[in-house]
């Protein structure tokens, strides 16, 4: 007979996991002991929506929550103003407090599709300004005394900056120290994060030892990587899938992933059992059509983040508009401020600027009533259907 609890713990320790510190053999006995552990993931509010990269860590937090452990979603409203230098060869633009608070306004609501924020063993929402904003200069000096300059210079991004002749600003240097202090302030047992956050999380582990005499585990997750560019799927790389995406866009974006991303997409971004994913791996080796698996992946991801109703709508839209090249059954309408094609494209949200609209038109990417147009001077009339690419339709009213 299979031990269900043991299987869940094994999946928690292995699914999507890049590394475990100090080691798997440290955390596994704790999980089997029956003790409730407290752990967290931090999210700096640098944009007004969570994205699928955040979803990977939220899914891992959910696994811990389902096993009865206390999970904290920490909003880095203070560290978000500093700016994490991870993966940055140039200084990140600093944000104001007003900007970070506006950005994180929807975070809890978005995360609630995966975490329970009510009922028994509810997840806790916290903000690191609760302790960091109260620091005085003497507190900063006292904390900094526990970290050496050579240790901070070990950070790979700082090494890259120096190698390319860049500079490191003092507030960036202090960022991992401030983020590391979050663990101390909350007195947690562990932290979950993407493997690009390893340095910051290990800084917290070291500060916990120094200031609390406590061993903190760190679980780092694999990143979802675009196999064509080698870059992670994220806001900063401009290739993200956002929790705020409409279902059709989320579904369509997954369908544009490369075939090499299918299996990692299932492992990191869905709750499909790992034995099923292993079967898919064998199917792909034996010549199964990757498109069929990708259709399921797009459905699973859309369902995970947006729900069943949205998934059915998105799948129907993809089959009708993309695969069969038909118009969608329901076309949104727009009343433009000016009845010209450039205005319609911009105000419909299909492009960001009139310049981008002109380029799309001249490249043959825009149709009016099924006819390609090549002039940005085209006027539109009431009832016209404007189409950009294969997926974007709007009716002028």
C-alpha positions as CSV (number, residue, x, y, z in Angstrom):
1,X,0.0,0.0,0.0
2,X,1.3,3.4,-1.0
3,X,1.9,5.8,1.9
4,X,0.0,8.9,0.7
5,X,1.7,11.3,3.1
6,X,5.2,10.0,2.2
7,X,4.4,10.4,-1.5
8,X,3.2,14.0,-1.0
9,X,6.4,14.8,1.0
10,X,8.6,13.3,-1.7
11,X,6.9,15.3,-4.4
12,X,7.2,18.5,-2.3
13,X,10.9,17.9,-2.0
14,X,11.6,17.0,-5.6
15,X,9.0,18.5,-8.0
16,X,10.5,21.6,-9.7
17,X,13.2,21.8,-7.0
18,X,16.6,23.0,-8.1
19,X,18.4,22.8,-4.7
20,X,17.7,22.3,-1.0
21,X,19.9,23.9,1.7
22,X,21.5,22.6,3.8
23,X,20.3,19.4,2.2
24,X,17.2,17.2,1.6
25,X,18.1,15.0,4.6
26,X,17.7,18.0,6.9
27,X,14.2,19.0,5.7
28,X,12.7,15.5,5.2
29,X,12.8,14.4,8.8
30,X,11.2,17.8,9.8
31,X,8.4,17.2,7.4
32,X,7.9,13.7,8.8
33,X,8.0,14.8,12.4
34,X,4.5,16.3,12.5
35,X,5.8,19.7,13.5
36,X,4.2,22.7,11.8
37,X,6.9,24.6,10.0
38,X,6.7,28.3,9.1
39,X,8.0,29.4,5.7
40,X,7.6,32.2,3.2
41,X,8.3,33.6,-0.2
42,X,8.9,37.2,-0.8
43,X,7.5,39.2,-3.8
44,X,8.8,42.6,-4.6
45,X,5.9,44.7,-6.2
46,X,7.8,46.0,-9.2
47,X,4.7,45.5,-11.5
48,X,1.0,45.7,-11.0
49,X,0.4,42.0,-11.5
50,X,1.9,38.6,-10.5
51,X,3.1,36.5,-13.4
52,X,3.7,32.8,-14.0
53,X,7.2,32.8,-12.5
54,X,5.5,33.8,-9.2
55,X,3.0,31.1,-9.8
56,X,5.8,28.5,-9.6
57,X,6.7,29.4,-6.0
58,X,3.0,29.9,-5.1
59,X,2.3,26.3,-6.2
60,X,5.2,25.1,-4.0
61,X,3.8,27.1,-1.0
62,X,0.4,25.5,-1.7
63,X,2.1,22.0,-1.3
64,X,3.4,23.1,2.1
65,X,0.0,24.5,3.1
66,X,-1.8,21.3,2.1
67,X,0.5,19.4,4.4
68,X,-0.5,21.6,7.3
69,X,2.4,24.0,7.4
70,X,2.2,27.8,8.0
71,X,2.9,29.8,4.8
72,X,3.5,33.5,4.5
73,X,3.2,35.6,1.4
74,X,5.6,38.4,2.0
75,X,5.2,41.6,0.0
76,X,8.6,43.4,-0.3
77,X,7.1,46.9,-0.2
78,X,10.3,48.2,1.4
79,X,12.8,46.1,-0.6
80,X,10.8,46.9,-3.7
81,X,11.7,50.5,-3.4
82,X,15.4,49.6,-3.2
83,X,15.3,47.4,-6.3
84,X,16.8,43.8,-6.5
85,X,19.9,43.9,-8.7
86,X,19.5,40.2,-9.6
87,X,20.3,39.7,-13.3
88,X,20.8,43.4,-13.8
89,X,23.9,44.8,-15.5
90,X,22.6,48.3,-14.9
91,X,21.1,49.9,-11.8
92,X,17.4,49.2,-11.5
93,X,15.0,52.2,-11.4
94,X,14.0,52.9,-7.8
95,X,10.3,53.0,-7.1
96,X,8.4,55.3,-4.7
97,X,6.3,53.9,-1.8
98,X,3.2,55.1,-3.6
99,X,4.2,53.1,-6.7
100,X,5.0,49.8,-4.8
101,X,1.7,50.0,-2.9
102,X,-0.2,50.6,-6.1
103,X,1.6,47.7,-7.8
104,X,0.8,45.1,-5.1
105,X,-2.9,46.1,-4.7
106,X,-4.1,42.9,-6.5
107,X,-1.4,40.5,-5.3
108,X,-3.4,38.8,-2.5
109,X,-6.5,38.4,-4.7
110,X,-4.4,36.9,-7.5
111,X,-2.5,34.6,-5.2
112,X,-5.7,33.4,-3.7
113,X,-6.3,31.2,-6.7
114,X,-3.5,29.0,-5.3
115,X,-3.3,29.8,-1.6
116,X,-6.0,29.8,1.1
117,X,-6.2,33.1,2.9
118,X,-9.2,32.1,5.0
119,X,-10.4,29.1,7.0
120,X,-8.2,26.6,8.7
121,X,-4.4,27.1,8.4
122,X,-4.9,30.2,6.3
123,X,-1.9,31.8,4.6
124,X,-0.7,35.1,6.1
125,X,0.0,38.2,4.1
126,X,2.8,40.4,5.5
127,X,4.8,43.5,4.4
128,X,8.5,43.9,5.1
129,X,8.1,47.7,5.7
130,X,6.7,46.6,9.0
131,X,10.3,46.1,10.3
132,X,12.6,47.6,7.7
133,X,10.9,51.0,7.7
134,X,11.6,51.3,11.4
135,X,15.3,50.8,11.1
136,X,17.5,53.7,12.3
137,X,21.0,54.2,11.0
138,X,22.4,52.5,14.0
139,X,20.3,49.4,13.3
140,X,21.6,49.3,9.8
141,X,25.2,49.4,11.0
142,X,24.5,46.7,13.6
143,X,23.0,44.5,10.9
144,X,25.8,45.2,8.4
145,X,28.4,44.2,11.0
146,X,27.3,40.6,10.5
147,X,28.1,40.6,6.7
148,X,31.5,40.9,5.1
149,X,32.2,42.8,1.9
150,X,34.0,39.8,0.3
151,X,30.8,37.7,0.9
152,X,28.6,40.3,-0.9
153,X,31.1,40.5,-3.8
154,X,30.6,36.8,-4.3
155,X,27.2,37.6,-5.9
156,X,27.4,36.6,-9.6
157,X,25.6,39.8,-10.8
158,X,28.1,42.0,-8.9
159,X,30.9,40.1,-10.5
160,X,29.3,40.6,-13.9
161,X,29.0,44.4,-13.2
162,X,32.6,44.7,-12.3
163,X,33.8,42.6,-15.2
164,X,31.9,44.9,-17.6
165,X,33.2,48.0,-16.0
166,X,29.9,48.8,-14.3
167,X,29.3,50.3,-10.9
168,X,27.6,48.9,-7.8
169,X,25.7,51.4,-5.7
170,X,25.6,51.1,-2.0
171,X,21.8,50.6,-1.8
172,X,22.1,47.6,-4.2
173,X,24.9,46.2,-2.0
174,X,22.6,46.4,1.0
175,X,19.7,44.8,-0.8
176,X,20.5,41.1,0.0
177,X,21.2,42.1,3.6
178,X,17.8,43.7,3.9
179,X,16.0,40.8,2.2
180,X,18.0,38.4,4.3
181,X,16.8,40.2,7.5
182,X,13.2,39.3,6.5
183,X,13.8,35.8,7.7
184,X,15.1,37.0,11.1
185,X,12.2,39.4,11.6
186,X,9.6,36.7,11.0
187,X,11.7,34.0,12.8
188,X,10.8,31.4,10.1
189,X,11.9,27.8,9.6
190,X,12.4,28.1,5.8
191,X,12.1,30.0,2.6
192,X,11.0,29.1,-1.0
193,X,12.1,31.1,-4.1
194,X,13.4,30.9,-7.6
195,X,16.9,29.8,-8.1
196,X,17.8,33.3,-9.3
197,X,17.2,34.3,-5.7
198,X,19.6,31.8,-4.2
199,X,22.1,34.4,-3.0
200,X,19.5,36.5,-1.3
201,X,17.9,33.5,0.4
202,X,21.2,32.1,1.6
203,X,22.0,35.6,3.1
204,X,18.9,35.1,5.2
205,X,20.1,31.7,6.2
206,X,23.4,33.1,7.3
207,X,21.8,35.9,9.3
208,X,19.4,33.4,11.0
209,X,22.5,31.5,12.2
210,X,24.2,34.7,13.3
211,X,21.3,36.4,15.0
212,X,19.0,33.6,16.0
213,X,21.3,30.6,16.2
214,X,18.7,28.8,14.1
215,X,19.1,26.6,11.0
216,X,16.8,27.8,8.2
217,X,16.1,25.7,5.2
218,X,16.1,27.2,1.7
219,X,14.3,25.5,-1.2
220,X,15.1,26.9,-4.6
221,X,12.8,26.3,-7.6
222,X,13.8,25.8,-11.2
223,X,13.0,28.7,-13.5
224,X,10.8,28.4,-16.6
225,X,13.1,29.2,-19.4
226,X,12.4,30.2,-23.0
227,X,14.4,27.5,-24.8
228,X,14.9,29.8,-27.9
229,X,16.6,32.6,-26.0
230,X,17.8,30.9,-22.8
231,X,16.1,33.6,-20.8
232,X,13.7,33.1,-17.9
233,X,10.0,33.8,-18.4
234,X,9.5,37.0,-16.5
235,X,8.4,40.7,-16.5
236,X,12.0,41.9,-16.8
237,X,12.5,39.8,-19.9
238,X,9.3,40.9,-21.6
239,X,8.0,37.4,-22.2
240,X,5.8,36.8,-19.2
241,X,2.3,35.3,-18.8
242,X,0.5,37.5,-16.3
243,X,-2.2,36.5,-13.8
244,X,-4.1,39.5,-15.3
245,X,-4.0,38.2,-18.9
246,X,-7.3,37.5,-20.5
247,X,-7.9,33.7,-21.0
248,X,-7.4,33.8,-24.8
249,X,-4.0,35.5,-24.3
250,X,-2.8,33.1,-21.6
251,X,-3.8,30.1,-23.7
252,X,-2.3,31.5,-26.9
253,X,1.0,32.4,-25.2
254,X,1.4,28.9,-23.9
255,X,0.7,27.6,-27.4
256,X,3.6,29.7,-28.7
257,X,6.1,28.1,-26.3
258,X,8.7,25.8,-27.9
259,X,8.2,22.1,-27.8
260,X,11.2,21.8,-25.4
261,X,9.2,23.8,-22.8
262,X,6.3,21.4,-22.6
263,X,7.5,19.0,-19.9
264,X,9.0,21.7,-17.7
265,X,5.8,23.7,-18.1
266,X,3.7,20.8,-16.8
267,X,6.1,20.2,-13.9
268,X,6.5,23.8,-12.8
269,X,3.1,25.4,-13.7
270,X,0.5,22.8,-13.2
271,X,-0.7,20.2,-10.7
272,X,-0.7,17.3,-13.2
273,X,0.7,14.3,-11.3
274,X,4.4,13.6,-12.0
275,X,3.8,10.0,-13.1
276,X,1.5,11.4,-15.9
277,X,4.3,13.8,-16.9
278,X,6.7,10.9,-17.0
279,X,4.3,9.1,-19.4
280,X,4.2,12.2,-21.6
281,X,8.0,12.2,-21.7
282,X,7.9,8.6,-23.1
283,X,5.1,9.6,-25.5
284,X,7.2,12.4,-26.9
285,X,10.2,10.1,-27.3
286,X,8.0,7.7,-29.2
287,X,6.9,10.3,-31.7
288,X,3.7,11.7,-30.1
289,X,2.6,15.0,-31.7
290,X,3.8,17.8,-29.3
291,X,0.9,20.0,-30.4
292,X,-1.6,17.7,-28.6
293,X,0.4,17.9,-25.4
294,X,0.8,21.6,-25.7
295,X,-3.0,22.0,-26.1
296,X,-3.4,20.2,-22.8
297,X,-0.6,22.3,-21.2
298,X,-2.3,25.5,-22.3
299,X,-5.6,24.2,-20.8
300,X,-4.0,23.1,-17.5
301,X,-2.2,26.4,-17.0
302,X,-5.2,28.5,-17.9
303,X,-7.3,26.4,-15.6
304,X,-4.7,26.7,-12.8
305,X,-4.6,30.5,-12.8
306,X,-8.0,31.5,-14.3
307,X,-10.4,28.6,-13.7
308,X,-12.6,26.2,-15.7
309,X,-15.0,28.6,-17.3
310,X,-12.1,30.8,-18.6
311,X,-10.3,27.7,-19.9
312,X,-13.3,26.5,-22.0
313,X,-13.7,30.0,-23.5
314,X,-10.0,30.2,-24.3
315,X,-9.8,26.7,-25.8
316,X,-12.9,27.4,-28.0
317,X,-11.4,30.8,-29.1
318,X,-8.1,29.1,-30.1
319,X,-9.9,26.3,-32.0
320,X,-12.1,28.8,-33.9
321,X,-9.8,31.7,-34.5
322,X,-6.3,30.3,-34.6
323,X,-6.8,26.7,-35.9
324,X,-9.8,27.3,-38.2
325,X,-9.1,30.9,-39.0
326,X,-12.6,32.0,-38.3
327,X,-13.9,35.0,-36.5
328,X,-14.7,34.5,-32.8
329,X,-18.4,34.2,-31.9
330,X,-18.2,37.3,-29.7
331,X,-16.2,40.3,-31.0
332,X,-15.6,43.1,-28.5
333,X,-16.7,46.6,-29.6
334,X,-15.0,50.0,-29.5
335,X,-16.2,53.6,-29.9
336,X,-13.0,55.3,-31.0
337,X,-12.3,58.9,-30.3
338,X,-11.4,59.3,-34.0
339,X,-12.5,57.0,-36.8
340,X,-9.2,56.2,-38.3
341,X,-7.4,52.9,-38.3
342,X,-4.4,54.1,-36.2
343,X,-6.7,55.3,-33.4
344,X,-8.7,52.1,-33.4
345,X,-5.6,49.9,-33.1
346,X,-4.2,52.0,-30.2
347,X,-7.5,52.5,-28.3
348,X,-8.4,48.8,-28.7
349,X,-5.1,48.0,-26.9
350,X,-3.7,46.1,-29.9
351,X,-0.6,48.3,-30.0
352,X,1.1,50.7,-27.7
353,X,1.6,53.5,-30.1
354,X,0.6,54.9,-33.5
355,X,4.1,54.2,-34.7
356,X,3.7,50.5,-33.9
357,X,0.3,50.6,-35.6
358,X,1.8,52.0,-38.7
359,X,4.5,49.3,-38.8
360,X,1.9,46.5,-38.4
361,X,-0.2,47.9,-41.2
362,X,2.7,48.4,-43.6
363,X,3.8,44.8,-42.8
364,X,0.4,43.4,-43.8
365,X,-0.7,42.5,-40.3
366,X,-4.0,44.4,-40.2
367,X,-7.3,43.6,-41.9
368,X,-10.5,45.6,-42.1
369,X,-13.6,43.4,-42.9
370,X,-11.2,40.5,-43.9
371,X,-9.2,42.6,-46.4
372,X,-5.6,43.4,-45.7
373,X,-4.8,47.1,-45.6
374,X,-1.4,48.6,-46.2
375,X,-2.1,52.3,-45.7
376,X,-2.3,54.0,-42.3
377,X,-4.6,56.6,-43.8
378,X,-7.5,54.2,-44.0
379,X,-10.7,55.5,-42.4
380,X,-13.1,53.1,-40.6
381,X,-16.8,53.1,-40.6
382,X,-19.5,51.9,-38.2
383,X,-19.8,48.2,-38.1
384,X,-16.3,47.5,-39.5
385,X,-14.4,44.6,-38.0
386,X,-10.7,45.4,-37.5
387,X,-8.3,42.5,-37.1
388,X,-4.7,42.5,-36.0
389,X,-2.8,39.2,-36.6
390,X,-4.7,36.0,-35.9
391,X,-6.1,36.7,-32.5
392,X,-7.2,40.3,-32.1
393,X,-10.6,41.5,-33.3
394,X,-12.7,44.5,-32.6
395,X,-15.9,45.9,-34.1
396,X,-16.3,49.7,-34.5
397,X,-19.5,51.2,-33.2
